[in-house]
Amino acid sequence: MPKIVIKEEICKGCALCVRLCPKKVIKIGTQLNAKGYHPAVYAGDGCIACRACAMTCPDVAIEIFK
């Protein structure tokens, strides 16, 4: 099962990953990070490791592990 790691402390909450995820397993969280943004969070099982989220992240805040 692939694992998504989102570095919440550097995510600016742009939601590009949310829009591009074909399985809709990433969402914008409710908690603020240290910079005052609502970072993206992994919303549950179903990741297929397509890496669309990681490739589109302008902050390089997402890693996918298989």
Secondary structure, DSSP 8 states (H G I E B T S, - for coil): --EEEE-TTT-----HHHHH-TT--EEE-SS--TTS---EEE-SS------HHHHH-TT--EEEE-
